[in-house]
Amino acid sequence: MKIRRPNPTTAELEILGVLWEHGPASVRDIQRRLNAVKPTGYTTVLKLLQIMHEKGLVSRDETTRPQIYSARRPREDTQRQLLSDLAQRAFGGSVKALVLQALATRKSSPAELEEMEALLDRMERNGK
């Protein structure tokens, strides 16, 4: 049986974004980076990181001061999990419907379309 990890909230995704982009960091470092985009309090970031640690979204190195937090899963794993959940909840499990709606939301650049075609070609060759 596959263990289901909890989906991160929007605020948790913002923190994960900092960790994916810049690597392991202290609460203060994460708060500074978030604060550069929108006002974010230190205690808010600390509480969110504590919750995220309990949920298994981040790991915490308690051997150093200040404690350093790291994302437990790569960005791509989290993106796949979120898309899978969205496909199940909003599209009845249909990846095709999800992709078609995603493509309909905005015009893709020629480079993006080429990249999508290459991916589809690879998937077809590999029998996926």
RAKA-V749110 format. One record per residue. RES is the residue in three letters. PHI is phi in degrees with one decimal (* if undefined). NEAR is the number of other C-alpha atoms within 10 Angstrom. Layout:
BEGIN
res = [RES	RES]
phi = [PHI	PHI]
near = [NEAR	NEAR]
END
This chain:
BEGIN
res = [MET	LYS	ILE	ARG	ARG	PRO	ASN	PRO	THR	THR	ALA	GLU	LEU	GLU	ILE	LEU	GLY	VAL	LEU	TRP	GLU	HIS	GLY	PRO	ALA	SER	VAL	ARG	ASP	ILE	GLN	ARG	ARG	LEU	ASN	ALA	VAL	LYS	PRO	THR	GLY	TYR	THR	THR	VAL	LEU	LYS	LEU	LEU	GLN	ILE	MET	HIS	GLU	LYS	GLY	LEU	VAL	SER	ARG	ASP	GLU	THR	THR	ARG	PRO	GLN	ILE	TYR	SER	ALA	ARG	ARG	PRO	ARG	GLU	ASP	THR	GLN	ARG	GLN	LEU	LEU	SER	ASP	LEU	ALA	GLN	ARG	ALA	PHE	GLY	GLY	SER	VAL	LYS	ALA	LEU	VAL	LEU	GLN	ALA	LEU	ALA	THR	ARG	LYS	SER	SER	PRO	ALA	GLU	LEU	GLU	GLU	MET	GLU	ALA	LEU	LEU	ASP	ARG	MET	GLU	ARG	ASN	GLY	LYS]
phi = [*	-79.5	-80.1	-91.7	-86.4	-69.2	-75.2	-71.9	-74.4	-59.6	-64.3	-66.7	-64.3	-63.1	-66.0	-59.7	-57.8	-62.8	-67.0	-67.1	-75.6	-115.7	86.4	-53.1	-155.9	-82.0	-56.5	-60.3	-63.3	-63.8	-61.1	-61.7	-67.2	-66.4	-65.0	-68.0	-94.8	-154.2	-56.1	-140.0	-81.0	-59.3	-66.5	-63.8	-64.1	-59.8	-63.9	-61.3	-64.6	-62.7	-63.6	-62.2	-64.9	-63.2	-78.5	83.4	-82.9	-131.5	-108.8	-132.4	-89.0	-90.6	-85.0	-119.7	-125.0	-71.1	-64.9	-111.2	-106.2	-135.4	-69.6	-79.7	-122.7	-64.1	-52.2	-62.4	-62.9	-66.7	-61.9	-62.3	-61.9	-64.5	-66.9	-62.0	-63.9	-62.9	-59.7	-67.0	-75.4	-103.7	-126.3	58.4	86.9	-84.7	-68.1	-57.7	-63.1	-61.5	-64.6	-62.6	-66.3	-61.9	-68.2	-78.3	-75.7	-159.7	-73.9	-87.7	-75.9	-57.0	-65.7	-64.5	-63.1	-61.1	-63.7	-66.0	-62.3	-62.6	-63.9	-62.8	-61.5	-62.1	-64.2	-66.3	-64.3	-87.3	71.5	-99.2]
near = [3	4	5	7	11	13	15	17	11	9	12	17	16	14	24	27	16	19	22	17	10	13	13	20	19	19	21	17	16	24	21	17	14	19	13	9	8	9	10	15	13	17	12	13	20	16	12	17	23	17	14	21	17	11	14	14	22	22	19	18	14	10	8	9	8	12	14	19	22	21	22	18	14	11	16	9	11	19	12	11	17	15	15	16	14	16	18	14	11	11	15	11	14	14	15	11	14	19	12	10	12	10	12	10	8	8	9	12	9	9	9	11	13	12	12	13	12	12	12	13	12	12	11	10	9	8	7	7]
END
